[in-house]
Amino acid sequence: MNTHAVDISDIETFLAKSANIKAVVVGDLMLDEYLWGATERISPEAPVPIVNVGREDLRLGGAGNVVNNLRVLGAQVALASVLGDDQDGEVIRERLQRAQVDVDALVHDHRRTTSRKTRILSGNQQMMRIDRESTQEVEPQVEAQLLQKLSLKIAAADVVYLSDYGKGVLSKTLIQGIIEQAKKHKTPVIVDPKGTDYTRYCGATLLTPNRKEASLATGINIKDHSTLCAAGAQILKMAQLEALVLTRSEQGMSIFQHNAEPVHLPTRGREVYDVSGAGDTVLTVVGLGLAAGFSLEQAAFMANIAAGVVVGKVGTSTASPAELVEAAGFLIAGSQTKICDPHALQIVLRRLRQMGRKVVFTNGCFDILHAGHVSYLQRARELGDLLVLGLNSDASVRRLKGETRPLVPEADRAVILAALACVDYVVIFEEDTPLELISLLQPDVLVKGNDYAEEEVVGAELVRQWGGRVALMPFVTGRSTTALVNKISGNTP
């Protein structure tokens, strides 16, 4: 499979459709607690480091992290699980309600303890983990209550997720009941499995185990391509799946389907800090992709990009739409990473501005790039943190300059401009003026040549309305595309 399984427009379509997808998540809920601090000395009581806690963070974990991933991407979520009748159970319920998650199928059981995992970290290094939880299977009457509550939820769902952490909520009876109901409505069931008995998930659409889990389930030591393929084929058969997405940590993921060669996707993380939660992200995006009508290969490709974002963060995390678009832009475009779709760039710039980055915008035809252009763009870039260049399309140039122009087609002009270190993004626009593009991207600084008066600059009034400013930049004397064209054509001495 080539790396262009999807493009930026596919990512945009995926994000747009995600907002209308109804997902049901069933599984083990827990609280992930992080205690961050500095370690500067050893305890006098025992040979252990002392962590001076400076920051605390409490997050939804387990199936809750799947919910987090879904909500970040805009999906509508109904959640079914069993919590203890305790304070942590109430904390989870309240957080889910604040996140606008349907909690009608949440059940509280006084015989259980709500799971909380406390991680103590110094720097980015985890020093210790403390677990408080119940792991016995839920009582049969509670199981029946869950399945009854799920009946209407599954009937209205576009995708069902089973997030199994082995804490007792997903018994084999409940799993098979859910799969049976989902099949009646032709709804895909996506499973993050646990344990060694994958026959529990028999009939699910697909499983997303990691390499270690797959090795344990099959008894095959996955150490090379041959053993990887053998394990994948065995899981497909034993669980009677339609497909399998096997994650391989820093080595990416592999897709297995019946009567097809495995597809292997390399990792897309720029830096790997923490793989916890990446499996939840893969599970989430693959399911949403299938529900949105993408092929499994496309859904897995997008999931791989999202997982690459998540492993660059510490702790169970999510990939936002902006991060997904930005990461996809770097990956999909290859050597042309700076050439962007305007709507995709809008999402990226919104996130960068939230981070305090100042966006500079300029535009032009840039038919034959010369020293005057380069100097102008370098000086424009100095006015902020990044420079966006709006490039007139070929049709736009013809309307402005005449039928003999441009000499260089838009695709080539974009590549040449993107190669400049001072240019961060290039966007091609079809209109005669960049007014619509400026309105969409909302730059902080609008730059134009000083052959214009400020009141003549297209978009100047708009930029001032949102608190931006207009900068007029001098050109290098004696440098112009028109002069070059005339010299080449012999119209000047």
C-alpha positions as CSV (number, residue, x, y, z in Angstrom):
1,M,0.0,0.0,0.0
2,N,1.5,3.4,-0.9
3,T,1.6,6.2,1.6
4,H,-1.0,8.2,-0.3
5,A,-3.9,6.0,1.0
6,V,-5.6,9.2,2.0
7,D,-5.0,12.9,1.3
8,I,-5.8,16.1,3.2
9,S,-9.3,16.2,1.7
10,D,-10.0,12.7,3.0
11,I,-8.9,13.8,6.5
12,E,-11.2,16.8,6.2
13,T,-14.1,14.5,5.1
14,F,-13.3,12.1,8.0
15,L,-13.4,15.0,10.6
16,A,-16.6,16.4,9.1
17,K,-18.4,13.0,9.2
18,S,-17.1,12.1,12.7
19,A,-19.3,14.8,14.1
20,N,-22.4,12.9,12.9
21,I,-21.3,9.5,14.0
22,K,-23.0,7.8,16.9
23,A,-20.7,5.5,18.9
24,V,-21.4,3.1,21.7
25,V,-18.5,2.3,24.0
26,V,-18.6,-0.7,26.4
27,G,-15.8,-1.6,28.7
28,D,-13.8,-1.1,31.9
29,L,-13.7,2.5,33.2
30,M,-11.0,3.9,35.4
31,L,-9.4,7.0,36.6
32,D,-5.8,7.7,35.6
33,E,-4.1,9.8,38.2
34,Y,-0.7,11.4,37.5
35,L,1.5,12.9,40.2
36,W,4.3,15.0,38.7
37,G,7.3,16.1,40.7
38,A,11.1,16.6,41.0
39,T,13.5,14.0,42.4
40,E,16.6,15.4,44.1
41,R,17.4,13.0,46.9
42,I,17.0,9.5,48.3
43,S,14.7,8.7,51.3
44,P,16.6,8.2,54.6
45,E,13.9,5.6,55.4
46,A,14.6,3.3,52.5
47,P,16.7,3.3,49.3
48,V,14.0,4.9,47.2
49,P,13.8,8.3,45.5
50,I,11.7,11.1,47.0
51,V,9.4,12.7,44.5
52,N,8.3,16.2,45.6
53,V,4.9,16.5,43.9
54,G,4.3,19.8,42.2
55,R,1.4,19.0,39.9
56,E,-1.5,16.6,39.8
57,D,-3.6,15.4,36.9
58,L,-6.7,13.2,36.9
59,R,-7.9,11.8,33.6
60,L,-10.5,9.3,32.4
61,G,-8.7,6.0,31.6
62,G,-9.6,2.6,30.2
63,A,-12.7,2.8,28.2
64,G,-12.8,6.5,29.3
65,N,-9.8,7.2,27.1
66,V,-11.7,5.8,24.1
67,V,-14.5,8.2,25.0
68,N,-12.0,11.1,25.2
69,N,-10.7,10.2,21.7
70,L,-14.2,10.1,20.3
71,R,-15.3,13.3,21.8
72,V,-12.2,15.2,20.7
73,L,-13.0,14.1,17.2
74,G,-16.6,15.3,17.6
75,A,-18.4,11.9,17.7
76,Q,-21.6,11.4,19.8
77,V,-21.0,8.8,22.5
78,A,-23.1,6.5,24.7
79,L,-21.1,4.7,27.3
80,A,-21.9,1.4,29.2
81,S,-19.9,0.2,32.1
82,V,-20.1,-0.8,35.8
83,L,-18.7,1.5,38.5
84,G,-18.3,1.1,42.2
85,D,-20.8,2.9,44.4
86,D,-18.0,5.2,45.6
87,Q,-16.5,8.7,45.2
88,D,-14.4,7.8,42.3
89,G,-17.4,6.4,40.5
90,E,-19.2,9.7,41.0
91,V,-16.2,11.6,39.7
92,I,-16.2,9.5,36.5
93,R,-20.0,10.0,36.0
94,E,-19.7,13.8,36.5
95,R,-16.8,14.1,34.1
96,L,-18.6,12.1,31.4
97,Q,-21.7,14.2,31.8
98,R,-19.7,17.4,31.5
99,A,-18.3,16.0,28.3
100,Q,-21.8,15.5,27.0
101,V,-21.6,11.7,27.0
102,D,-24.8,9.6,27.3
103,V,-24.4,7.8,30.6
104,D,-27.8,6.1,30.7
105,A,-26.2,2.7,30.5
106,L,-23.7,3.3,33.4
107,V,-24.4,1.0,36.3
108,H,-23.2,1.4,39.9
109,D,-22.5,-1.7,42.0
110,H,-21.7,-1.4,45.7
111,R,-19.8,-4.7,45.6
112,R,-17.1,-3.2,43.3
113,T,-14.4,-0.6,43.7
114,T,-14.0,1.9,40.9
115,S,-10.6,1.5,39.3
116,R,-8.0,4.2,39.9
117,K,-4.4,3.9,38.7
118,T,-1.9,6.4,40.3
119,R,1.3,7.1,38.4
120,I,4.2,8.9,40.1
121,L,6.5,10.7,37.6
122,S,9.7,12.7,37.8
123,G,10.4,14.5,34.6
124,N,9.0,12.2,31.9
125,Q,10.0,9.1,33.8
126,Q,7.4,7.0,35.6
127,M,8.7,6.0,39.0
128,M,5.8,3.9,40.4
129,R,2.2,2.9,39.8
130,I,-0.4,2.2,42.4
131,D,-3.6,0.4,41.5
132,R,-6.9,0.3,43.4
133,E,-9.6,-1.8,41.6
134,S,-12.0,-4.7,41.4
135,T,-11.2,-7.4,38.8
136,Q,-13.9,-10.0,39.3
137,E,-16.5,-10.5,36.7
138,V,-19.7,-8.5,37.2
139,E,-22.7,-10.4,38.7
140,P,-25.1,-12.1,36.2
141,Q,-28.0,-9.7,37.1
142,V,-25.8,-6.7,36.5
143,E,-24.7,-8.2,33.2
144,A,-28.3,-8.7,32.1
145,Q,-29.1,-5.1,33.2
146,L,-26.2,-3.8,31.0
147,L,-27.3,-5.7,28.0
148,Q,-30.9,-4.5,28.3
149,K,-29.8,-0.9,28.5
150,L,-27.5,-1.4,25.5
151,S,-30.2,-2.8,23.3
152,L,-31.6,0.6,22.2
153,K,-28.2,2.2,22.2
154,I,-26.8,-0.3,19.7
155,A,-29.9,0.0,17.5
156,A,-29.1,3.7,17.0
157,A,-25.3,3.4,16.7
158,D,-23.0,3.6,13.7
159,V,-20.1,1.8,15.5
160,V,-19.7,-0.2,18.7
161,Y,-16.4,-0.3,20.6
162,L,-15.4,-2.9,23.2
163,S,-12.6,-1.7,25.4
164,D,-11.5,-4.7,27.4
165,Y,-9.0,-4.1,30.3
166,G,-9.7,-7.4,32.0
167,K,-11.4,-5.8,35.0
168,G,-14.6,-7.9,34.8
169,V,-17.1,-5.8,32.9
170,L,-16.8,-7.5,29.5
171,S,-17.7,-11.1,30.3
172,K,-17.9,-13.6,27.4
173,T,-21.7,-13.7,27.7
174,L,-21.9,-9.9,27.5
175,I,-19.5,-9.7,24.6
176,Q,-21.4,-12.2,22.6
177,G,-24.7,-10.5,23.4
178,I,-23.4,-7.2,22.1
179,I,-22.0,-8.7,18.9
180,E,-25.3,-10.5,18.3
181,Q,-27.3,-7.3,18.6
182,A,-24.8,-5.3,16.5
183,K,-25.0,-7.9,13.7
184,K,-28.8,-7.5,13.5
185,H,-28.2,-3.8,12.6
186,K,-25.1,-4.4,10.5
187,T,-23.1,-2.3,12.9
188,P,-19.3,-2.8,13.1
189,V,-17.9,-4.0,16.4
190,I,-14.3,-2.9,17.0
191,V,-12.5,-4.6,19.9
192,D,-9.4,-3.7,22.0
193,P,-8.8,-7.3,23.4
194,K,-7.4,-8.5,26.7
195,G,-6.2,-11.9,27.9
196,T,-5.3,-15.0,25.8
197,D,-8.7,-16.3,24.8
198,Y,-9.7,-14.4,21.7
199,T,-12.6,-16.8,21.0
200,R,-14.4,-14.5,23.5
201,Y,-14.7,-12.0,20.7
202,C,-15.8,-14.5,18.1
203,G,-17.8,-12.7,15.3
204,A,-16.5,-9.2,16.0
205,T,-15.6,-7.0,13.0
206,L,-12.0,-6.5,13.9
207,L,-9.6,-6.6,16.8
208,T,-6.7,-4.2,17.6
209,P,-4.2,-6.1,19.8
210,N,-0.7,-5.0,20.2
211,R,2.3,-7.3,19.4
212,K,2.7,-8.6,23.0
213,E,-1.0,-9.4,23.3
214,A,-1.1,-11.1,19.9
215,S,1.9,-13.3,21.0
216,L,0.2,-14.3,24.2
217,A,-3.1,-15.1,22.5
218,T,-1.5,-17.3,19.8
219,G,1.6,-18.7,21.6
220,I,3.7,-17.4,18.7
221,N,6.8,-15.4,19.6
222,I,6.5,-12.5,17.1
223,K,10.1,-11.7,16.2
224,D,10.1,-11.2,12.5
225,H,7.8,-10.9,9.4
226,S,7.1,-14.6,9.2
227,T,6.0,-15.0,12.8
228,L,4.0,-11.8,12.6
229,C,2.0,-13.0,9.6
230,A,1.5,-16.4,11.2
231,A,0.1,-14.8,14.4
232,G,-2.2,-12.5,12.4
233,A,-3.6,-15.4,10.3
234,Q,-4.2,-17.4,13.5
235,I,-6.1,-14.6,15.2
236,L,-8.3,-14.0,12.2
237,K,-9.2,-17.7,12.2
238,M,-9.7,-18.3,15.9
239,A,-11.9,-15.3,16.5
240,Q,-13.7,-15.5,13.1
241,L,-13.0,-11.9,12.4
242,E,-13.4,-9.8,9.2
243,A,-10.1,-8.1,9.8
244,L,-7.3,-7.6,12.3
245,V,-5.2,-4.4,13.0
246,L,-2.1,-5.5,14.9
247,T,-0.2,-2.5,16.5
248,R,3.6,-2.9,16.8
249,S,4.6,0.1,19.0
250,E,7.4,2.0,17.4
251,Q,7.3,-0.2,14.3
252,G,3.8,0.9,13.2
253,M,0.9,-1.5,12.5
254,S,-0.1,-4.4,10.3
255,I,-3.5,-5.0,8.7
256,F,-4.7,-8.6,8.1
257,Q,-7.7,-9.5,6.0
258,H,-9.0,-12.8,4.6
259,N,-7.6,-13.7,1.1
260,A,-5.3,-10.7,1.1
261,E,-1.7,-10.0,1.7
262,P,-0.9,-8.2,5.0
263,V,-0.4,-4.5,4.8
264,H,2.3,-3.0,7.0
265,L,2.3,0.7,8.0
266,P,5.5,2.2,9.5
267,T,5.1,4.4,12.6
268,R,4.3,8.0,12.2
269,G,5.5,9.4,15.5
270,R,8.1,12.1,15.2
271,E,9.3,11.5,18.8
272,V,8.1,8.7,21.0
273,Y,7.6,9.7,24.7
274,D,4.8,7.4,25.9
275,V,2.9,4.7,24.1
276,S,0.2,4.5,26.7
277,G,-3.2,5.4,25.2
278,A,-2.0,5.0,21.6
279,G,-4.0,1.7,21.3
280,D,-7.1,3.6,22.3
281,T,-6.5,6.1,19.6
282,V,-6.0,3.4,17.0
283,L,-9.2,1.7,18.1
284,T,-11.1,5.0,17.9
285,V,-10.0,6.2,14.6
286,V,-10.2,2.9,12.8
287,G,-13.8,2.5,14.0
288,L,-14.8,6.1,13.0
289,G,-13.1,5.6,9.7
290,L,-15.2,2.5,8.9
291,A,-18.4,4.2,10.2
292,A,-17.6,7.2,7.9
293,G,-17.4,4.9,4.8
294,F,-13.6,4.7,4.4
295,S,-11.9,1.4,3.6
296,L,-10.1,-0.4,6.3
297,E,-6.7,0.5,4.8
298,Q,-7.7,4.2,4.7
299,A,-9.1,4.0,8.3
300,A,-5.9,2.3,9.5
301,F,-3.7,4.9,7.7
302,M,-5.5,7.7,9.5
303,A,-5.3,5.8,12.8
304,N,-1.6,5.4,12.3
305,I,-1.2,9.2,11.9
306,A,-3.3,9.9,15.0
307,A,-1.3,7.3,17.0
308,G,1.9,9.1,15.9
309,V,0.6,12.3,17.5
310,V,-0.4,10.5,20.8
311,V,3.0,8.8,21.4
312,G,4.6,12.2,21.3
313,K,2.8,13.1,24.5
314,V,3.2,11.9,28.1
315,G,0.3,9.9,29.6
316,T,-2.9,8.7,28.0
317,S,-3.7,11.4,25.5
318,T,-5.8,12.2,22.4
319,A,-5.2,13.6,18.9
320,S,-7.2,16.7,18.2
321,P,-8.5,17.5,14.7
322,A,-5.9,20.3,14.3
323,E,-3.1,17.9,15.3
324,L,-4.4,15.2,13.0
325,V,-4.5,17.6,10.0
326,E,-1.1,19.0,10.8
327,A,0.5,15.6,11.2
328,A,-1.3,14.4,8.0
329,G,0.0,17.5,6.1
330,F,3.6,16.7,7.0
331,L,3.1,13.0,6.1
332,I,0.9,13.0,3.0
333,A,2.6,15.8,1.2
334,G,6.1,14.3,1.5
335,S,8.5,16.8,-0.1
336,Q,5.6,19.2,-0.5
337,T,4.6,19.4,3.2
338,K,4.1,23.1,3.0
339,I,1.5,23.1,0.2
340,C,-1.9,23.0,2.0
341,D,-5.6,22.9,1.4
342,P,-7.0,26.2,2.8
343,H,-9.5,24.6,5.1
344,A,-7.0,22.2,6.5
345,L,-4.6,25.1,7.0
346,Q,-7.3,27.0,8.8
347,I,-7.5,24.3,11.5
348,V,-3.7,24.2,11.8
349,L,-3.4,28.0,12.1
350,R,-6.1,28.1,14.7
351,R,-4.1,25.8,16.9
352,L,-0.8,27.6,16.3
353,R,-2.4,30.9,17.3
354,Q,-3.7,29.3,20.5
355,M,-0.1,28.5,21.2
356,G,0.8,32.2,20.8
357,R,2.3,32.0,17.2
358,K,1.9,35.2,15.1
359,V,0.7,34.4,11.5
360,V,1.9,36.6,8.6
361,F,0.2,36.5,5.2
362,T,1.1,37.7,1.8
363,N,0.1,36.8,-1.7
364,G,1.0,37.1,-5.4
365,C,1.5,35.3,-8.7
366,F,5.3,34.7,-8.3
367,D,5.5,33.6,-11.9
368,I,9.3,33.6,-12.2
369,L,10.9,33.6,-8.8
370,H,13.7,36.2,-8.6
371,A,15.9,37.9,-6.0
372,G,13.4,40.6,-5.3
373,H,10.7,38.0,-4.4
374,V,13.1,36.2,-2.1
375,S,14.1,39.4,-0.3
376,Y,10.5,40.5,0.1
377,L,9.4,37.1,1.5
378,Q,12.4,36.9,3.9
379,R,11.5,40.4,5.3
380,A,7.8,39.5,5.5
381,R,8.6,36.4,7.5
382,E,10.5,38.5,10.1
383,L,7.2,40.2,11.1
384,G,5.9,37.0,12.8
385,D,6.4,33.4,13.7
386,L,5.3,31.9,10.4
387,L,4.6,33.0,6.8
388,V,1.6,31.9,4.8
389,L,1.8,32.6,1.1
390,G,-1.4,32.8,-1.0
391,L,-0.5,31.9,-4.6
392,N,-2.7,32.8,-7.5
393,S,-3.9,29.8,-9.6
394,D,-3.1,29.6,-13.3
395,A,-6.6,30.7,-14.2
396,S,-6.3,33.7,-11.8
397,V,-3.0,34.7,-13.3
398,R,-4.4,34.6,-16.8
399,R,-7.2,36.9,-15.8
400,L,-4.8,39.3,-14.2
401,K,-1.8,39.2,-16.5
402,G,-3.2,38.0,-19.9
403,E,-3.4,34.7,-21.8
404,T,0.3,34.3,-22.2
405,R,0.8,34.1,-18.4
406,P,1.8,32.3,-16.3
407,L,5.0,30.9,-17.8
408,V,5.3,28.5,-14.8
409,P,2.3,26.4,-13.9
410,E,0.8,26.7,-10.4
411,A,2.0,23.3,-9.2
412,D,5.6,24.1,-10.1
413,R,5.4,27.6,-8.6
414,A,4.0,26.2,-5.4
415,V,6.9,23.7,-5.1
416,I,9.5,26.3,-5.8
417,L,8.1,28.7,-3.2
418,A,7.6,25.9,-0.6
419,A,11.3,25.2,-0.9
420,L,12.2,28.6,0.6
421,A,13.1,28.4,4.3
422,C,11.2,31.7,5.0
423,V,7.9,30.3,3.6
424,D,6.0,28.0,6.1
425,Y,2.8,27.3,4.1
426,V,1.7,27.8,0.5
427,V,-2.0,28.0,-0.4
428,I,-3.3,28.2,-4.0
429,F,-6.4,30.3,-4.5
430,E,-8.7,30.6,-7.6
431,E,-10.2,34.0,-7.1
432,D,-8.8,37.2,-8.5
433,T,-8.1,38.5,-5.0
434,P,-7.2,36.7,-1.8
435,L,-10.1,38.2,0.2
436,E,-11.9,34.9,0.8
437,L,-8.6,33.2,1.8
438,I,-7.7,36.1,4.2
439,S,-11.2,35.8,5.7
440,L,-10.7,32.1,6.2
441,L,-7.2,32.1,7.6
442,Q,-7.4,35.3,9.7
443,P,-3.7,36.3,9.7
444,D,-2.2,38.6,12.4
445,V,-0.2,40.5,9.8
446,L,-1.1,41.2,6.2
447,V,1.9,42.1,4.0
448,K,1.9,43.8,0.6
449,G,4.3,45.7,-1.5
450,N,4.7,49.4,-0.9
451,D,3.6,50.2,-4.4
452,Y,0.1,50.0,-2.8
453,A,-1.4,52.5,-0.4
454,E,-2.7,50.8,2.8
455,E,-6.3,51.5,1.9
456,E,-5.8,49.8,-1.4
457,V,-4.6,46.5,0.1
458,V,-7.2,43.8,-0.3
459,G,-8.2,42.4,3.1
460,A,-6.7,45.3,5.1
461,E,-10.0,46.3,6.7
462,L,-10.8,42.7,7.6
463,V,-7.4,42.1,9.3
464,R,-7.7,45.3,11.3
465,Q,-11.2,44.2,12.5
466,W,-9.8,41.2,14.3
467,G,-6.9,43.2,15.8
468,G,-4.3,42.5,13.1
469,R,-2.2,45.0,11.2
470,V,-1.1,45.8,7.6
471,A,2.6,46.1,6.7
472,L,3.8,47.6,3.4
473,M,7.1,46.1,2.3
474,P,9.6,47.7,-0.2
475,F,10.7,45.8,-3.3
476,V,14.3,45.4,-4.5
477,T,14.9,48.0,-7.1
478,G,15.3,46.7,-10.7
479,R,13.9,43.3,-10.0
480,S,10.5,42.3,-11.5
481,T,8.9,39.3,-13.3
482,T,7.6,41.6,-16.1
483,A,11.2,42.9,-16.8
484,L,12.5,39.3,-16.9
485,V,9.7,38.2,-19.3
486,N,10.4,41.1,-21.6
487,K,14.1,40.4,-21.6
488,I,13.6,36.7,-22.4
489,S,11.1,37.5,-25.2
490,G,13.5,40.1,-26.7
491,N,11.1,43.0,-26.1
492,T,13.8,45.0,-24.3
493,P,17.3,45.9,-25.4
